[in-house]
């Protein structure tokens, strides 16, 4: 935020710029975001892929929707016709031209929302400890902060709340946590967090993940 005394230095027009967001505009933006998430979720549901959180960016002439995703089978690709259908549905919802950017991830731990879904699926047929050993092996050694390049993963933390089918009987409020790497507070770190809830015959279980990334 700039004070009036600083506008002559930082604003070339030398005139304070004011942006107002009404309750109506915020509600419309929230509704649009929820509609996009619902459409993306419906689109990826029948595919062997997990979608991350959709990001909406508006310009003067169009809307840009970016969605990271991970293919569970490791091979294959999305169908061009269905991608075009998603674009048309988003355009109808947002009432403007839409550019859809689908970003394929090479590993599930590159996005917190994808990882939470991925682990929920894995935990349907294994124990928490085995799932974490598999994940940490997949992640591999984590470099020190001063040696890691921008975008490198510095830490991953997983919290499971609930009971799994293949584990011994536990109290309903059981919580298990595992972590790898560092989450030390630093201005060059960014933190991603996401959760996903699934159901088995013992009830529901929620997987929450945190990713620490070099900014």
Residue frames relative to the residue before (quaternion, step in Angstrom):
aa qw qx qy qz dx dy dz
X 1.0000 0.0000 0.0000 0.0000 0.00 0.00 0.00
X 0.2275 -0.7811 0.5701 0.1149 3.58 -0.91 0.96
X 0.3621 -0.6978 0.5687 0.2421 3.57 -0.99 0.79
X 0.6747 -0.5054 0.3434 0.4140 3.56 -1.23 0.41
X 0.6519 0.5360 -0.3232 0.4281 3.64 1.00 -0.74
X 0.7071 0.4516 -0.2622 0.4769 3.60 1.19 -0.43
X 0.4876 0.6969 -0.4324 0.2995 3.59 1.19 -0.22
X 0.6303 0.5422 -0.3489 0.4325 3.61 1.03 -0.66
X 0.6689 0.4879 -0.2952 0.4769 3.58 1.18 -0.48
X 0.8143 0.3091 -0.1249 0.4751 3.56 0.84 -1.01
X 0.7251 0.3496 -0.2471 0.5393 3.62 1.17 -0.32
X 0.4186 -0.7504 0.4486 0.2457 3.61 -0.51 1.13
X 0.6641 0.5096 -0.3191 0.4444 3.61 1.05 -0.57
X 0.3425 -0.7603 0.4745 0.2819 3.59 1.31 -0.27
X 0.6204 0.5067 -0.3472 0.4877 3.57 1.24 0.47
X 0.4881 -0.6658 0.4639 0.3214 3.60 -0.75 0.93
X 0.2244 -0.7648 0.5914 0.1224 3.57 -0.97 0.88
X 0.0985 -0.8069 0.5824 0.0042 3.53 -0.74 1.09
X 0.0939 -0.7788 0.6194 0.0331 3.56 -0.89 0.99
X 0.1240 -0.8080 0.5748 0.0375 3.56 -0.71 1.09
X 0.1130 -0.7708 0.6252 0.0477 3.55 -0.99 0.89
X 0.2376 -0.7886 0.5550 0.1167 3.57 -0.49 1.21
X 0.6593 -0.4893 0.3839 0.4225 3.53 -1.29 0.27
X 0.6292 0.5467 -0.3305 0.4426 3.57 1.09 -0.76
X 0.6804 0.4810 -0.2976 0.4660 3.62 0.91 -0.87
X 0.6446 0.5087 -0.3225 0.4709 3.57 1.03 -0.74
X 0.6405 0.5149 -0.3189 0.4721 3.57 1.02 -0.80
X 0.6494 0.5143 -0.3171 0.4618 3.58 1.00 -0.81
X 0.6474 0.5128 -0.3131 0.4688 3.58 1.02 -0.81
X 0.6502 0.5115 -0.3105 0.4682 3.58 0.99 -0.86
X 0.6495 0.5123 -0.3121 0.4672 3.58 0.98 -0.85
X 0.6477 0.5180 -0.3146 0.4617 3.59 0.98 -0.87
X 0.6503 0.5207 -0.3141 0.4554 3.58 0.97 -0.86
X 0.6654 0.4941 -0.2995 0.4726 3.58 0.94 -0.87
X 0.6413 0.5230 -0.3244 0.4583 3.56 1.02 -0.79
X 0.6374 0.5218 -0.3209 0.4674 3.57 1.03 -0.81
X 0.6568 0.5110 -0.3114 0.4587 3.58 0.89 -0.90
X 0.6524 0.5112 -0.3150 0.4624 3.59 1.00 -0.81
X 0.6644 0.5011 -0.3013 0.4655 3.59 0.94 -0.86
X 0.6576 0.5034 -0.3095 0.4673 3.57 0.93 -0.89
X 0.6469 0.5188 -0.3167 0.4606 3.58 0.97 -0.88
X 0.6585 0.5034 -0.3012 0.4715 3.59 0.97 -0.86
X 0.6465 0.5348 -0.3126 0.4453 3.57 1.05 -0.78
X 0.7495 0.4078 -0.2213 0.4722 3.59 0.88 -0.93
X 0.4739 0.7203 -0.4224 0.2794 3.60 1.19 -0.44
X 0.7658 0.3629 -0.2372 0.4750 3.68 0.74 -0.88
X 0.6135 0.5632 -0.3415 0.4357 3.59 1.26 -0.14
X 0.4847 -0.6265 0.5137 0.3297 3.57 -1.23 0.38
X 0.5310 0.6017 -0.4040 0.4390 3.56 0.72 1.12
X 0.2599 -0.7370 0.6047 0.1536 3.55 -1.24 0.57
X 0.2478 -0.7922 0.5451 0.1179 3.56 -0.80 1.01
X 0.3769 -0.6948 0.5656 0.2350 3.54 -1.11 0.75
X 0.7044 -0.4344 0.3284 0.4553 3.58 -1.24 -0.19
X 0.4109 -0.7178 0.5096 0.2372 3.56 -0.81 1.04
X 0.2054 -0.7699 0.5953 0.1030 3.57 -1.05 0.85
X 0.1815 -0.7987 0.5699 0.0652 3.57 -0.74 1.11
X 0.0279 0.7754 -0.6293 0.0439 3.55 -0.91 0.99
X 0.1872 -0.8007 0.5636 0.0789 3.57 -0.74 1.06
X 0.1168 -0.7474 0.6493 0.0783 3.53 -1.14 0.76
X 0.7247 -0.4310 0.2902 0.4525 3.57 -1.25 -0.03
X 0.7959 0.3348 -0.1520 0.4810 3.58 1.05 -0.73
X 0.8201 0.0711 -0.0030 0.5678 3.60 1.16 -0.39
X 0.3721 -0.6632 0.5855 0.2808 3.53 -1.40 -0.03
X 0.2001 -0.7647 0.6035 0.1044 3.56 -1.05 0.84
X 0.0801 -0.7927 0.6044 0.0056 3.58 -0.71 1.13
X 0.0925 -0.8060 0.5846 0.0048 3.56 -0.58 1.20
X 0.0074 -0.8091 0.5859 -0.0443 3.57 -0.79 1.05
X 0.2349 -0.7453 0.6038 0.1571 3.61 -0.68 1.03
X 0.0274 0.8071 -0.5895 0.0209 3.59 -1.04 0.68
X 0.2211 -0.7626 0.5978 0.1104 3.53 -1.30 0.48
X 0.3363 -0.7409 0.5496 0.1895 3.59 -0.86 1.01
X 0.4133 -0.7383 0.4786 0.2346 3.57 -0.63 1.10
X 0.6978 0.4788 -0.2784 0.4542 3.57 1.00 -0.76
X 0.4772 -0.6946 0.4244 0.3311 3.59 1.22 -0.28
X 0.7634 0.2144 -0.1414 0.5926 3.57 1.22 -0.42
X 0.6156 0.5490 -0.4048 0.3949 3.52 -1.30 0.10
X 0.1869 -0.7745 0.5955 0.1030 3.53 -1.30 0.17
X 0.5948 -0.5650 0.4266 0.3809 3.55 -1.26 0.25
X 0.5147 -0.6540 0.4698 0.2942 3.54 -1.13 0.72
X 0.4999 -0.6865 0.4418 0.2893 3.58 -0.80 1.04
X 0.6421 0.5345 -0.3295 0.4398 3.60 0.99 -0.79
X 0.6807 0.4748 -0.2945 0.4738 3.57 0.95 -0.85
X 0.5955 0.5467 -0.3612 0.4648 3.59 1.12 -0.60
X 0.6534 0.5030 -0.3069 0.4753 3.56 0.98 -0.87
X 0.6260 0.5309 -0.3360 0.4619 3.57 1.06 -0.74
X 0.6272 0.5210 -0.3336 0.4732 3.59 0.99 -0.79
X 0.6457 0.5296 -0.3179 0.4488 3.58 0.95 -0.86
X 0.6641 0.4972 -0.3036 0.4686 3.59 0.95 -0.86
X 0.6523 0.5096 -0.3199 0.4609 3.59 0.99 -0.79
X 0.6507 0.5012 -0.3157 0.4752 3.58 1.00 -0.79
X 0.6377 0.5276 -0.3266 0.4565 3.59 1.00 -0.80
X 0.6529 0.5036 -0.3133 0.4711 3.58 1.01 -0.81
X 0.6632 0.5082 -0.3034 0.4581 3.59 1.02 -0.77
X 0.7579 0.3859 -0.1963 0.4879 3.58 0.90 -0.96
X 0.3355 -0.7803 0.4668 0.2463 3.57 1.31 -0.18
X 0.6934 0.3606 -0.2961 0.5491 3.57 0.95 0.93
X 0.6366 -0.4990 0.3897 0.4403 3.62 -1.21 0.25
X 0.1387 -0.8046 0.5758 0.0427 3.57 -1.00 0.84
X 0.1797 -0.7371 0.6420 0.1102 3.53 -1.06 0.87
X 0.1796 -0.7953 0.5746 0.0719 3.58 -0.65 1.16
X 0.0727 -0.7866 0.6131 0.0091 3.55 -0.78 1.07
X 0.0829 -0.7960 0.5996 0.0026 3.57 -0.46 1.25
X 0.1333 -0.8111 0.5691 0.0239 3.56 -0.56 1.22
X 0.2371 -0.7961 0.5427 0.1243 3.58 -0.44 1.20
X 0.2640 -0.7696 0.5671 0.1282 3.55 -0.82 1.07
X 0.4176 -0.7190 0.5040 0.2338 3.56 -1.05 0.77
X 0.7816 0.1224 -0.0756 0.6070 3.59 1.26 -0.28
X 0.5494 -0.6508 0.4052 0.3322 3.63 -0.99 0.72
X 0.6537 0.5383 -0.3223 0.4232 3.60 1.12 -0.58
X 0.5195 0.6376 -0.4198 0.3838 3.61 1.22 0.19
X 0.7632 0.1883 -0.1367 0.6029 3.59 1.29 -0.09
X 0.4932 -0.7018 0.4291 0.2830 3.57 -0.75 1.04
X 0.6667 0.5018 -0.3135 0.4532 3.61 0.92 -0.84
X 0.6458 0.5063 -0.3165 0.4758 3.57 1.01 -0.79
X 0.6622 0.5177 -0.3100 0.4443 3.59 0.92 -0.90
X 0.6336 0.5309 -0.3388 0.4493 3.60 0.96 -0.80
X 0.6665 0.4804 -0.2998 0.4848 3.59 0.97 -0.82
X 0.6375 0.5491 -0.3180 0.4369 3.56 0.97 -0.93
X 0.6927 0.4667 -0.2774 0.4747 3.59 0.88 -0.93
X 0.5995 0.5577 -0.3654 0.4428 3.61 1.05 -0.65
X 0.6518 0.4963 -0.3039 0.4863 3.57 1.05 -0.79
X 0.6571 0.5179 -0.3092 0.4521 3.58 0.91 -0.90
X 0.7019 0.4916 -0.2693 0.4395 3.58 0.93 -0.90
X 0.5143 0.6238 -0.4266 0.4053 3.57 1.25 -0.03
X 0.8081 0.2278 -0.0980 0.5343 3.59 1.17 -0.50
X 0.7430 0.2957 -0.2270 0.5559 3.59 1.17 0.45
X 0.5650 -0.5788 0.4511 0.3773 3.57 -1.29 0.00
X 0.6604 -0.5098 0.3712 0.4078 3.56 -1.27 0.38
X 0.6633 0.5174 -0.3166 0.4383 3.59 0.87 -0.90
X 0.6739 0.4840 -0.3036 0.4684 3.60 0.89 -0.88
X 0.6351 0.5259 -0.3314 0.4585 3.58 1.01 -0.76
X 0.6686 0.4923 -0.3044 0.4669 3.58 1.00 -0.79
X 0.6202 0.5298 -0.3457 0.4638 3.60 1.03 -0.71
X 0.6486 0.5084 -0.3092 0.4746 3.57 1.01 -0.82
X 0.6646 0.5084 -0.3037 0.4556 3.57 0.92 -0.91
X 0.7037 0.4667 -0.2812 0.4561 3.59 0.78 -0.99
X 0.6045 0.5236 -0.3547 0.4843 3.59 1.16 -0.52
X 0.6394 0.5255 -0.3111 0.4672 3.56 1.06 -0.80
X 0.6577 0.5048 -0.3046 0.4689 3.57 0.99 -0.86
X 0.2481 -0.7964 0.5115 0.2064 3.58 0.99 -0.86
X 0.7499 -0.3721 0.2675 0.4771 3.60 -1.27 -0.11
X 0.2577 -0.7537 0.5858 0.1495 3.57 -1.04 0.81
X 0.4168 -0.7322 0.4882 0.2276 3.56 -0.80 1.06
X 0.5967 -0.5333 0.4555 0.3901 3.54 -1.29 0.35
X 0.6667 -0.5411 0.3441 0.3799 3.54 -1.18 0.65
X 0.7121 0.4653 -0.2709 0.4506 3.60 0.87 -0.91
X 0.6957 0.4527 -0.2715 0.4872 3.58 1.23 -0.30
X 0.6003 0.6069 -0.3491 0.3865 3.58 1.20 -0.46
X 0.4243 -0.6879 0.5219 0.2729 3.61 -0.99 0.76
X 0.6714 -0.4776 0.3706 0.4288 3.58 -1.27 0.26
X 0.7859 0.2921 -0.2360 0.4913 3.56 -0.89 0.96
X 0.5089 0.6565 -0.4208 0.3647 3.58 1.27 -0.14
X 0.4749 -0.6599 0.5072 0.2859 3.55 -1.15 0.68
X 0.1757 -0.8114 0.5540 0.0628 3.56 -0.73 1.10
X 0.8120 -0.0448 0.0445 0.5802 3.58 1.15 -0.47
X 0.0546 -0.7711 0.6330 0.0411 3.55 -1.18 0.60
X 0.0460 -0.7944 0.6052 -0.0236 3.54 -0.92 1.00
X 0.0910 -0.8019 0.5903 0.0129 3.57 -0.92 0.93
X 0.0806 -0.7826 0.6170 0.0147 3.56 -0.96 0.95
X 0.1021 -0.7896 0.6041 0.0349 3.57 -0.77 1.05
X 0.0542 -0.7741 0.6307 0.0085 3.55 -0.86 1.02
X 0.6811 0.4450 -0.3391 0.4724 3.56 -0.57 1.15
X 0.5074 -0.6570 0.4808 0.2822 3.55 -1.33 0.00
X 0.2846 -0.7635 0.5624 0.1406 3.56 -1.02 0.89
X 0.6243 -0.5805 0.3815 0.3574 3.55 -1.19 0.59
X 0.7729 0.3883 -0.1954 0.4621 3.58 0.89 -0.92
X 0.6025 0.5304 -0.3781 0.4613 3.58 1.21 0.30
X 0.6292 -0.5352 0.4039 0.3931 3.54 -1.23 0.50
X 0.6520 -0.5310 0.3671 0.3978 3.54 -1.17 0.57
X 0.0277 -0.7953 0.6046 -0.0342 3.55 -0.88 1.04
X 0.6268 -0.5001 0.4117 0.4331 3.60 -1.25 0.22
X 0.6363 -0.5700 0.3649 0.3702 3.57 -1.12 0.68
X 0.7345 0.4213 -0.2352 0.4772 3.61 1.01 -0.72
X 0.2712 0.7919 -0.5095 0.1993 3.60 1.17 0.40
X 0.0558 -0.7795 0.6239 0.0069 3.56 -1.00 0.93
X 0.0553 -0.7824 0.6203 0.0098 3.57 -0.91 0.96
X 0.0675 -0.8064 0.5874 -0.0078 3.58 -0.97 0.89
X 0.0222 0.7637 -0.6449 0.0200 3.55 -1.08 0.83
X 0.0322 -0.8072 0.5894 -0.0022 3.59 -1.08 0.71
X 0.1055 -0.7645 0.6335 0.0548 3.51 -1.26 0.58
X 0.7818 0.2952 -0.2263 0.5004 3.58 -0.92 0.88
X 0.5941 -0.5922 0.4388 0.3222 3.54 -1.31 -0.34
X 0.1224 -0.7659 0.6268 0.0749 3.52 -1.21 0.70
X 0.2260 0.7993 -0.5234 0.1900 3.59 1.16 0.57
X 0.5184 -0.6574 0.4556 0.3026 3.56 -0.96 0.90
X 0.1987 0.7653 -0.5862 0.1764 3.56 -0.79 1.05
X 0.5517 -0.6451 0.4225 0.3179 3.57 -1.04 0.79
X 0.6867 0.4744 -0.2864 0.4705 3.60 1.18 -0.43
X 0.5983 0.5414 -0.3645 0.4647 3.59 1.27 0.25
X 0.1125 -0.7380 0.6546 0.1189 3.54 -1.21 0.53
X 0.2472 -0.7850 0.5575 0.1087 3.56 -1.06 0.77
X 0.1284 -0.7638 0.6295 0.0623 3.55 -0.91 0.99
X 0.0069 -0.7938 0.6081 -0.0115 3.58 -1.04 0.75
X 0.1161 0.7767 -0.6117 0.0958 3.56 -1.07 0.76
X 0.1270 -0.7836 0.6024 0.0837 3.56 -1.24 0.41
X 0.0790 -0.7751 0.6254 0.0427 3.53 -1.26 0.48
X 0.2021 -0.7900 0.5722 0.0877 3.56 -0.95 0.93
X 0.0530 -0.7875 0.6140 -0.0059 3.55 -0.95 0.98
X 0.3467 -0.7481 0.5382 0.1745 3.55 -1.29 0.31
X 0.0118 0.7562 -0.6538 -0.0218 3.54 -1.15 0.69
X 0.7374 -0.4296 0.2726 0.4443 3.61 -1.24 -0.06
X 0.6456 0.5012 -0.3236 0.4768 3.60 1.25 -0.24
X 0.7072 -0.3853 0.2634 0.5310 3.57 1.28 -0.11
X 0.6524 -0.4768 0.3833 0.4473 3.56 -1.13 -0.65
X 0.0749 -0.7628 0.6375 0.0782 3.54 -1.25 0.46
X 0.2178 -0.7926 0.5641 0.0785 3.54 -1.01 0.89
X 0.1747 -0.7648 0.6152 0.0779 3.53 -0.93 1.00
X 0.0196 -0.7815 0.6235 -0.0043 3.58 -0.77 1.04
X 0.0866 -0.8085 0.5819 0.0116 3.55 -0.89 0.97
X 0.1467 -0.7417 0.6478 0.0929 3.51 -1.29 0.61
X 0.0944 -0.7764 0.6216 0.0437 3.56 -1.00 0.87
X 0.1847 -0.7573 0.6191 0.0950 3.56 -0.90 0.99
X 0.0523 -0.8325 0.5497 -0.0449 3.57 -0.57 1.21
X 0.4842 -0.6533 0.4955 0.3053 3.59 -1.03 0.76
X 0.3236 -0.7734 0.5202 0.1628 3.57 -0.65 1.14
